Amino acid sequence: MKSRLKIVMIASECEPYAKSGGLADVVGSLPVALQELGHEVIVILPKYAEIDSIRFSLQPFLSPLGVWMGNTEEWCSVHTTSKHGVAVYFIESDKYFARWGYYHDADMNDYLDNARRFGFFTRAALQLCRDIGFRPDIVHVHDWQTALGAAYLKIWHWNDPLLGRARSVLTIHNIAHQGVYDRADFEYLGLQWGNFTTEKFEDHGKINMLKGGIYYADMVNTVSPSYANETRTPVGGNGLAPYLNAKGERYLGILNGADYHVWNPETDPLIPAHFSRTDLSGKAVCKRELQKRFLLDVQPDVPVIGVVSRLAAQKGLDLLAASIEDAVKNMLVQFVVLGSGEKGLAHYFGTLPARYPGRIGSYIGYNVELSHLIEAGADFFLMPSLFEPCGLNQMYSLRYGTLPIVRATGGLDDTVQQYDEKKGTGTGFKFIQPTASALYFTVGWAVSTYYDRKDHLAQMIQQAMSQDYSWDHSARQYEHLYFRSIAD
């Protein structure tokens, strides 16, 4: 019989309290799935200014909490609530978290004290464990923001009666963001100057928080097997490939899971009609409503390609910008685009509906209801990312019978099975080269399948909707990872 683990999840985001990307989805879902497997999990987050205490029923828990940093003592308070039986704690510090954004200001400039902010938060989270007597078997930290937790266990807490036996797991959600900041904060962080070396924290004279976390973590993982392989290469590793390769078998990829409690066409409260693999009639209703909402020509027999994305080059939206007009000129197809991001791309996609009325619809911004409607009503879902650590929308699309069109990278490559035109099998359409022409011709391949191989299309939809990327499977892989870190 497996033993019950005590796990503390320390992260900078968690859905629904604070979210800017996929990290929040993981931290919002994985602890619940682990608890359902019989483990005891607590989550510790910063209390950002935007977190509504009343909405989330936050209760004062502990005040004051003293946190010793490298050269000073800081003070904070703690609030708590619960999510599906998982205790969630919030570290409140007006000095560090009562400001506009999580990591940067309104002009998208990083806060200059980010190293101090998240170093303090991570130390406070470990101190909270000590103050409440929570003796973790596993300290699970995420990305650069809390990567120092792995280092603190080895540097500060190796002989601690509560934390000394804990093993650390570091999950990298996006290696492009590493927490590189001025070395002037190193003493405050309490990492000891003997650790300011190229194999640990030093990075061209600055502190690299993720790099040091990789060195000290007992296990490191990222959010898909393919992304793990990509980040071991000079191109994909963003300078950290040698340090990941040095981990050997202690670095691997585990796919994120999809939350089917939220993304399920049979129960989704945000779509106009429900449907299932055995009864797809509701999908036609959703498509008609999608076409109406985006002012497209209401044509049930014309394929709709949906996009829900951050409007950024990393997401391949510049490739789409370079090919979408040729697509609507040369193919009988419609597009809907939902997203916000880089000003140039936002302006471009925002002006397309006026230039191609009835053919292209767009909404610049984020709208939860529209994102669900696009997943439910579109025929295809486009994700042309230059790199994609995992991706979640392609998993949602599969469940909704909306066949993904993706670039074969990271988690997109792992979760979408290429269409076999001879057999009529597969769950989507993949291209390799990150070019506008590759995207254009793959869209054309999908559109021609829609019109010319309807039996294949129907077979692919059935296969797509049968896929299971639930958190239960991913949680069991994390469970195995935890036990490995303890056994080694």
Backbone torsions as a table, in degrees:
resi	resn	phi	psi	omega
1	MET	NA	129.9	-178.4
2	LYS	-70.4	150.1	-179.8
3	SER	-82.2	158.2	179.1
4	ARG	-89.6	123.5	-178.7
5	LEU	-91.9	150.8	170.3
6	LYS	-108.0	121.5	-171.2
7	ILE	-125.4	131.5	170.4
8	VAL	-111.6	126.4	-179.9
9	MET	-103.3	113.7	-178.6
10	ILE	-110.7	118.4	-172.8
11	ALA	-150.2	160.5	-180.0
12	SER	-90.1	-11.2	179.8
13	GLU	-144.5	153.0	175.0
14	CYS	-162.6	123.5	175.5
15	GLU	-70.7	133.2	10.1
16	PRO	-99.6	8.5	-171.0
17	TYR	-77.4	-44.6	-177.5
18	ALA	-150.1	123.3	-174.9
19	LYS	-146.4	130.1	168.8
20	SER	-129.2	-7.7	-179.7
21	GLY	-171.6	-161.5	-174.3
22	GLY	-65.4	-25.5	176.4
23	LEU	-52.5	-44.2	-178.3
24	ALA	-63.2	-37.0	179.3
25	ASP	-65.3	-41.4	180.0
26	VAL	-64.4	-50.0	-176.6
27	VAL	-69.4	-23.2	176.3
28	GLY	-77.7	-26.8	-173.3
29	SER	-108.0	-39.9	-174.6
30	LEU	-60.6	-45.1	179.2
31	PRO	-59.0	-38.1	179.3
32	VAL	-65.1	-44.1	179.5
33	ALA	-64.6	-37.5	178.1
34	LEU	-67.2	-39.2	179.1
35	GLN	-65.7	-34.7	177.7
36	GLU	-67.3	-22.5	175.4
37	LEU	-83.3	-1.8	175.1
38	GLY	106.0	5.3	-178.7
39	HIS	-94.3	160.0	176.6
40	GLU	-100.8	121.1	-174.3
41	VAL	-127.5	136.4	168.2
42	ILE	-123.1	151.5	179.9
43	VAL	-119.9	137.0	178.3
44	ILE	-125.3	127.9	-175.2
45	LEU	-131.2	160.2	167.3
46	PRO	-73.1	149.2	173.6
47	LYS	-95.8	90.2	178.9
48	TYR	-70.4	160.8	-178.1
49	ALA	-60.5	-31.6	-174.9
50	GLU	-78.8	-11.8	-177.9
51	ILE	-73.5	120.0	-175.3
52	ASP	-85.6	108.5	-176.7
53	SER	-62.5	-36.6	-178.5
54	ILE	-71.6	-46.6	-178.7
55	ARG	-58.3	-40.1	-174.8
56	PHE	-100.6	10.5	175.9
57	SER	54.7	44.1	177.3
58	LEU	-73.6	137.5	179.7
59	GLN	-120.0	140.4	174.2
60	PRO	-58.9	137.2	-175.2
61	PHE	-123.0	-46.0	-175.2
62	LEU	-152.2	129.0	177.1
63	SER	-158.4	131.3	-4.9
64	PRO	-88.3	161.9	170.9
65	LEU	-114.0	118.0	178.9
66	GLY	-88.0	135.3	-177.0
67	VAL	-128.5	115.0	178.7
68	TRP	-86.1	118.7	175.3
69	MET	-94.9	-165.1	-174.4
70	GLY	-68.5	-32.8	-176.1
71	ASN	-137.9	14.0	179.8
72	THR	-163.2	167.5	175.3
73	GLU	-111.4	133.2	177.2
74	GLU	-110.0	158.5	-179.6
75	TRP	-128.5	145.0	-179.9
76	CYS	-152.7	179.5	174.3
77	SER	-129.1	167.6	-174.5
78	VAL	-129.6	136.3	173.2
79	HIS	-117.9	164.4	-179.6
80	THR	-146.8	156.8	170.2
81	THR	-154.7	-170.0	176.7
82	SER	-140.2	152.9	177.3
83	LYS	-130.9	110.6	-179.8
84	HIS	50.6	41.3	176.8
85	GLY	88.1	-4.6	177.3
86	VAL	-94.5	125.7	177.9
87	ALA	-72.4	131.9	179.6
88	VAL	-121.2	127.8	179.9
89	TYR	-114.3	145.5	-177.6
90	PHE	-123.9	124.8	177.0
91	ILE	-87.6	117.1	-178.2
92	GLU	-102.6	123.1	175.0
93	SER	-146.6	105.7	179.3
94	ASP	-59.0	-33.2	-179.4
95	LYS	-57.6	-38.7	-172.8
96	TYR	-108.9	-25.3	-171.1
97	PHE	-123.5	-3.6	177.2
98	ALA	-89.4	71.0	-178.5
99	ARG	-150.0	179.6	-166.6
100	TRP	-63.1	-52.0	-173.2
101	GLY	-123.5	175.0	179.7
102	TYR	-71.0	-48.1	-171.6
103	TYR	-123.5	-17.4	-176.0
104	HIS	-149.9	167.0	-177.8
105	ASP	-85.2	-174.8	-175.4
106	ALA	-65.3	-20.0	177.3
107	ASP	-92.9	12.1	177.6
108	MET	67.2	24.9	174.6
109	ASN	-92.6	130.1	177.5
110	ASP	-56.6	140.7	171.4
111	TYR	-66.1	132.6	-174.7
112	LEU	-68.0	-19.5	-179.9
113	ASP	-101.1	24.0	-177.9
114	ASN	-58.8	-38.4	179.4
115	ALA	-60.7	-44.6	178.4
116	ARG	-66.0	-43.4	-176.7
117	ARG	-57.4	-51.4	-172.9
118	PHE	-87.5	-22.6	169.3
119	GLY	-64.6	-45.4	176.4
120	PHE	-60.1	-47.6	-178.5
121	PHE	-57.8	-43.7	-178.4
122	THR	-65.9	-42.0	176.3
123	ARG	-63.5	-39.7	179.9
124	ALA	-64.1	-38.4	179.7
125	ALA	-63.0	-43.1	178.5
126	LEU	-67.7	-37.7	177.4
127	GLN	-65.0	-36.8	177.6
128	LEU	-61.1	-43.2	177.0
129	CYS	-55.6	-43.0	179.8
130	ARG	-65.3	-43.3	-174.7
131	ASP	-69.3	-29.8	-179.7
132	ILE	-98.2	2.2	177.3
133	GLY	72.4	26.9	178.7
134	PHE	-88.6	114.8	-176.8
135	ARG	-101.7	93.4	-175.2
136	PRO	-76.1	143.0	166.1
137	ASP	-79.8	-34.5	-176.8
138	ILE	-129.0	130.5	168.4
139	VAL	-107.7	109.6	-175.7
140	HIS	-103.2	114.6	-177.9
141	VAL	-114.5	160.2	-170.0
142	HIS	-135.0	125.5	174.4
143	ASP	56.7	-174.4	-174.4
144	TRP	-62.9	-28.3	-172.7
145	GLN	-61.1	-35.2	-179.0
146	THR	-124.8	12.4	-180.0
147	ALA	-58.5	-27.7	-179.6
148	LEU	-62.5	-17.8	178.1
149	GLY	-57.5	-38.4	178.4
150	ALA	-64.2	-37.9	179.3
151	ALA	-72.3	-42.0	-178.4
152	TYR	-60.9	-36.6	178.7
153	LEU	-59.8	-39.8	-177.1
154	LYS	-81.9	-35.2	-174.7
155	ILE	-85.4	-42.4	-173.3
156	TRP	-103.7	-34.5	-165.8
157	HIS	-115.2	16.5	-175.7
158	TRP	-62.3	-26.0	-179.4
159	ASN	-113.1	15.8	-177.3
160	ASP	-77.6	129.1	-179.3
161	PRO	-61.4	-26.6	179.4
162	LEU	-93.3	-39.8	-172.6
163	LEU	-106.9	-10.2	-172.0
164	GLY	-63.5	-27.5	-178.2
165	ARG	-95.2	-3.5	-177.3
166	ALA	-68.5	143.3	173.6
167	ARG	-105.1	149.2	-176.3
168	SER	-109.3	140.2	173.3
169	VAL	-124.5	126.6	178.6
170	LEU	-111.6	122.5	176.7
171	THR	-103.8	126.1	177.7
172	ILE	-98.6	116.9	-179.6
173	HIS	-92.7	-28.8	177.4
174	ASN	-158.5	108.4	-173.2
175	ILE	-73.2	-9.1	177.4
176	ALA	-68.1	-22.3	-179.4
177	HIS	-109.3	114.3	-169.3
178	GLN	-120.9	-5.2	-179.6
179	GLY	69.6	58.1	179.9
180	VAL	-97.9	115.1	-174.6
181	TYR	-139.1	172.8	-172.9
182	ASP	-62.0	139.1	-178.6
183	ARG	-66.5	-13.9	-179.6
184	ALA	-61.0	-20.8	-179.2
185	ASP	-89.6	-1.9	-173.2
186	PHE	-63.2	-40.5	-179.3
187	GLU	-66.3	-41.7	177.3
188	TYR	-58.2	-40.0	-177.1
189	LEU	-68.9	-17.0	175.9
190	GLY	70.0	36.0	-176.1
191	LEU	-96.2	-3.8	177.4
192	GLN	69.4	128.1	-172.2
193	TRP	-63.4	-22.6	176.2
194	GLY	-63.7	-15.7	177.9
195	ASN	-94.5	-0.9	179.1
196	PHE	-85.2	71.3	-177.5
197	THR	-128.4	165.3	-175.3
198	THR	-64.6	-29.2	-179.7
199	GLU	-83.5	-8.6	-179.0
200	LYS	-117.1	-92.0	-170.5
201	PHE	-105.2	-18.9	-172.9
202	GLU	-77.7	134.4	-179.5
203	ASP	-144.0	95.1	-178.2
204	HIS	52.2	44.8	176.4
205	GLY	84.8	-3.4	179.9
206	LYS	-112.9	174.2	175.5
207	ILE	-89.0	130.2	172.1
208	ASN	-114.3	103.9	-172.6
209	MET	-68.3	-39.2	-179.7
210	LEU	-67.8	-41.5	-179.6
211	LYS	-58.9	-46.1	177.9
212	GLY	-64.7	-37.3	177.3
213	GLY	-63.3	-40.0	178.0
214	ILE	-60.4	-43.7	-178.9
215	TYR	-60.4	-44.3	-172.0
216	TYR	-88.5	-20.2	-175.7
217	ALA	-65.5	140.9	175.8
218	ASP	-69.8	-36.7	175.0
219	MET	-139.0	144.3	175.9
220	VAL	-126.0	137.7	173.7
221	ASN	-139.4	162.1	169.5
222	THR	-125.6	-177.5	-159.5
223	VAL	-98.1	16.7	167.7
224	SER	-166.9	150.2	178.0
225	PRO	-59.8	-41.4	-178.6
226	SER	-67.0	-38.1	178.4
227	TYR	-67.0	-33.4	175.1
228	ALA	-60.8	-43.4	177.9
229	ASN	-66.3	-42.2	-178.8
230	GLU	-63.7	-39.4	-176.6
231	THR	-75.3	-9.5	174.0
232	ARG	-81.8	-4.7	-178.1
233	THR	-100.8	158.2	179.4
234	PRO	-58.0	-37.1	-178.6
235	VAL	-73.8	-48.1	-174.5
236	GLY	-79.9	-19.0	-174.5
237	GLY	-84.9	-5.9	179.2
238	ASN	48.7	42.2	177.9
239	GLY	90.6	-11.3	-175.8
240	LEU	-104.2	2.8	-178.1
241	ALA	-55.2	-43.2	-179.7
242	PRO	-60.9	-34.2	-177.0
243	TYR	-78.2	-32.2	174.2
244	LEU	-71.3	-41.5	178.6
245	ASN	-63.9	-31.1	178.5
246	ALA	-66.4	-21.6	177.5
247	LYS	-73.6	-18.9	179.3
248	GLY	60.6	-127.5	-178.6
249	GLU	-75.4	-2.5	175.8
250	ARG	-85.9	8.5	173.5
251	TYR	-127.7	125.0	-177.7
252	LEU	-153.7	173.9	-179.5
253	GLY	-112.9	135.6	174.2
254	ILE	-127.8	121.7	179.6
255	LEU	-61.8	138.7	168.0
256	ASN	-63.8	159.0	175.3
257	GLY	-100.6	164.3	174.6
258	ALA	-102.7	139.2	179.4
259	ASP	-87.9	95.9	-177.7
260	TYR	-77.8	-4.9	170.4
261	HIS	-69.7	-30.1	-178.6
262	VAL	-98.1	-40.5	-174.0
263	TRP	-109.0	85.2	-178.1
264	ASN	-148.9	113.9	-176.1
265	PRO	-65.8	-15.2	179.2
266	GLU	-80.1	-20.2	-175.3
267	THR	-132.1	-5.3	-173.1
268	ASP	-57.4	116.5	-178.3
269	PRO	-77.5	-7.8	-175.0
270	LEU	-97.4	2.8	179.7
271	ILE	-114.1	153.1	-172.4
272	PRO	-72.1	-19.8	179.2
273	ALA	-151.9	142.8	178.5
274	HIS	-90.4	157.2	177.4
275	PHE	-156.4	169.2	-178.0
276	SER	-145.7	177.4	179.6
277	ARG	-63.4	-30.3	-178.5
278	THR	-91.8	-11.6	179.4
279	ASP	-146.3	96.3	-175.6
280	LEU	-93.4	8.2	-175.2
281	SER	-59.5	-34.5	-179.8
282	GLY	-66.7	-23.8	179.9
283	LYS	-67.1	-34.8	177.0
284	ALA	-64.5	-37.2	176.8
285	VAL	-63.6	-43.2	179.4
286	CYS	-64.5	-38.3	179.5
287	LYS	-64.7	-43.2	179.5
288	ARG	-61.9	-42.6	179.6
289	GLU	-67.2	-37.6	177.6
290	LEU	-61.9	-45.5	179.2
291	GLN	-62.3	-39.1	178.4
292	LYS	-66.0	-46.5	-175.6
293	ARG	-63.4	-32.9	-179.0
294	PHE	-100.2	13.6	176.2
295	LEU	57.7	35.1	174.1
296	LEU	-86.8	159.7	172.3
297	ASP	-62.0	128.2	-178.0
298	VAL	-80.3	92.1	-177.9
299	GLN	-129.1	103.8	-174.8
300	PRO	-64.1	-22.2	-175.4
301	ASP	-99.8	11.1	175.5
302	VAL	-106.4	128.3	-177.1
303	PRO	-69.6	142.0	176.5
304	VAL	-111.5	127.9	176.3
305	ILE	-105.1	123.4	-177.2
306	GLY	-102.8	147.4	175.3
307	VAL	-134.6	124.3	170.8
308	VAL	-127.5	110.4	-169.3
309	SER	-161.6	155.3	162.8
310	ARG	-67.4	131.0	-177.5
311	LEU	-82.7	90.3	-175.3
312	ALA	-148.1	155.6	179.5
313	ALA	-61.1	-37.3	-179.9
314	GLN	-57.6	-32.9	179.8
315	LYS	-83.4	3.7	177.6
316	GLY	76.4	15.7	-176.3
317	LEU	-73.1	-21.3	173.3
318	ASP	-70.4	-30.6	174.6
319	LEU	-65.9	-40.2	177.7
320	LEU	-67.4	-40.7	179.3
321	ALA	-59.9	-32.5	-178.5
322	ALA	-82.9	-5.0	-174.9
323	SER	-131.9	-14.7	-172.1
324	ILE	-65.5	-37.0	-177.8
325	GLU	-69.6	-39.4	174.9
326	ASP	-62.4	-35.9	-179.3
327	ALA	-64.3	-46.4	-177.5
328	VAL	-74.8	-22.0	176.9
329	LYS	-77.6	-34.8	-172.0
330	ASN	-105.7	-9.3	-179.2
331	MET	-130.1	151.9	173.9
332	LEU	-88.0	90.5	-172.7
333	VAL	-152.6	156.7	176.9
334	GLN	-124.1	153.4	177.9
335	PHE	-127.7	144.1	167.5
336	VAL	-128.1	134.5	-177.0
337	VAL	-126.5	127.7	176.6
338	LEU	-126.5	124.7	177.2
339	GLY	167.3	173.2	175.6
340	SER	-144.1	164.1	-179.9
341	GLY	156.8	-128.8	-174.8
342	GLU	-60.3	134.8	-171.6
343	LYS	-59.2	-41.1	-178.7
344	GLY	-63.1	-45.1	178.7
345	LEU	-68.0	-39.0	179.2
346	ALA	-61.7	-42.8	178.9
347	HIS	-64.9	-43.7	-177.6
348	TYR	-61.2	-53.0	-177.2
349	PHE	-70.2	-27.6	178.0
350	GLY	-68.4	-26.1	-178.5
351	THR	-92.5	-10.8	-175.9
352	LEU	-63.0	-39.8	-177.8
353	PRO	-59.1	-34.7	179.2
354	ALA	-69.9	-29.3	-178.5
355	ARG	-87.5	-24.6	179.2
356	TYR	-131.9	65.1	-176.6
357	PRO	-61.1	136.3	179.4
358	GLY	82.3	-11.2	-177.3
359	ARG	-111.1	-35.0	-180.0
360	ILE	-129.2	132.9	174.0
361	GLY	-123.6	147.2	179.0
362	SER	-146.1	153.5	174.2
363	TYR	-136.8	113.2	-178.5
364	ILE	-92.2	113.2	-173.1
365	GLY	138.9	-170.1	176.5
366	TYR	-124.4	136.6	-178.0
367	ASN	-144.3	113.4	-174.8
368	VAL	-61.0	-45.3	-177.8
369	GLU	-61.5	-42.9	-179.9
370	LEU	-66.5	-34.7	178.9
371	SER	-63.3	-38.5	177.0
372	HIS	-69.4	-39.0	-180.0
373	LEU	-64.8	-38.5	178.5
374	ILE	-65.7	-44.3	178.1
375	GLU	-59.8	-39.0	-176.0
376	ALA	-80.5	-36.2	-170.5
377	GLY	-96.1	-22.6	-178.5
378	ALA	-75.2	158.5	175.4
379	ASP	-89.4	-34.6	179.5
380	PHE	-132.9	154.3	178.6
381	PHE	-127.1	123.2	-171.6
382	LEU	-100.7	127.2	176.1
383	MET	-137.5	89.5	-175.2
384	PRO	-93.3	36.7	-170.6
385	SER	-55.9	141.6	172.3
386	LEU	-69.3	-40.5	168.3
387	PHE	-146.5	149.4	-176.6
388	GLU	-148.3	99.5	-177.6
389	PRO	-48.7	-48.2	175.7
390	CYS	-137.1	-64.3	-173.8
391	GLY	85.2	139.8	178.0
392	LEU	-118.7	-32.7	-174.6
393	ASN	-62.0	-32.0	177.3
394	GLN	-66.2	-31.9	176.6
395	MET	-69.5	-42.0	176.1
396	TYR	-61.2	-43.7	-178.2
397	SER	-58.9	-42.5	178.3
398	LEU	-57.5	-45.2	-178.6
399	ARG	-64.4	-30.3	-178.4
400	TYR	-91.9	6.1	179.4
401	GLY	68.6	25.4	179.9
402	THR	-107.5	102.4	-166.7
403	LEU	-68.7	127.0	-178.5
404	PRO	-73.1	143.7	167.7
405	ILE	-116.3	112.0	-169.5
406	VAL	-136.7	157.8	167.1
407	ARG	-82.6	140.1	-174.6
408	ALA	-78.2	81.1	179.7
409	THR	-143.7	145.6	174.2
410	GLY	50.2	-136.1	-177.4
411	GLY	-67.0	-22.2	176.4
412	LEU	-64.5	-41.8	179.5
413	ASP	-68.2	-35.4	-177.8
414	ASP	-71.6	-30.2	-169.8
415	THR	-105.3	-14.9	-179.5
416	VAL	-109.0	126.1	179.8
417	GLN	-95.2	126.1	-174.7
418	GLN	-61.5	137.1	176.3
419	TYR	-62.2	129.1	174.8
420	ASP	-103.7	106.7	-172.9
421	GLU	-68.4	-21.3	178.0
422	LYS	-78.4	-39.6	-175.6
423	LYS	-96.9	-19.5	-177.2
424	GLY	77.6	19.0	-178.7
425	THR	-104.4	168.7	-179.9
426	GLY	121.4	171.2	-179.9
427	THR	-124.3	3.6	-179.9
428	GLY	178.9	-169.6	-174.9
429	PHE	-125.9	126.7	-175.6
430	LYS	-122.0	145.0	171.4
431	PHE	-128.7	157.9	-171.5
432	ILE	-103.9	-51.7	-174.7
433	GLN	-71.9	134.2	-179.9
434	PRO	-82.9	65.9	-177.8
435	THR	-128.8	156.3	178.1
436	ALA	-64.0	-36.4	-178.9
437	SER	-68.3	-38.3	178.1
438	ALA	-64.0	-40.5	177.3
439	LEU	-63.6	-47.1	-178.0
440	TYR	-57.9	-48.0	-176.5
441	PHE	-71.2	-28.5	177.1
442	THR	-74.0	-37.2	172.1
443	VAL	-60.3	-43.0	177.8
444	GLY	-61.3	-37.6	177.5
445	TRP	-63.0	-43.9	178.8
446	ALA	-65.3	-43.2	-178.7
447	VAL	-65.1	-41.2	178.9
448	SER	-65.6	-34.2	176.3
449	THR	-65.1	-39.5	178.8
450	TYR	-58.6	-43.3	-176.3
451	TYR	-86.6	-37.5	-167.5
452	ASP	-105.0	-17.6	-177.0
453	ARG	-133.9	60.8	-174.8
454	LYS	-62.9	-31.0	177.4
455	ASP	-66.8	-37.4	175.4
456	HIS	-65.3	-42.8	-179.5
457	LEU	-58.9	-45.5	-179.9
458	ALA	-63.9	-39.3	179.3
459	GLN	-66.5	-40.4	178.7
460	MET	-65.4	-39.2	178.9
461	ILE	-62.7	-43.0	177.6
462	GLN	-61.8	-43.0	-179.9
463	GLN	-66.5	-40.6	179.9
464	ALA	-62.9	-45.5	-176.0
465	MET	-72.5	-12.0	177.9
466	SER	-88.0	-9.6	-178.4
467	GLN	-68.1	146.4	179.4
468	ASP	-125.6	106.2	175.4
469	TYR	-117.1	41.8	-177.8
470	SER	-70.4	162.5	180.0
471	TRP	-68.4	-21.4	-179.1
472	ASP	-58.3	-45.0	-179.9
473	HIS	-66.4	-45.2	-179.5
474	SER	-64.2	-40.1	-179.3
475	ALA	-62.5	-36.7	178.5
476	ARG	-67.1	-33.1	176.0
477	GLN	-68.7	-39.7	175.6
478	TYR	-65.1	-39.2	177.2
479	GLU	-57.5	-44.9	178.3
480	HIS	-62.9	-40.4	178.0
481	LEU	-61.3	-42.2	178.6
482	TYR	-61.2	-47.1	-178.6
483	PHE	-64.5	-34.7	175.9
484	ARG	-62.8	-41.9	-178.1
485	SER	-64.8	-32.2	179.3
486	ILE	-76.0	-39.0	-175.3
487	ALA	-73.0	-33.3	-175.5
488	ASP	-69.4	NA	NA
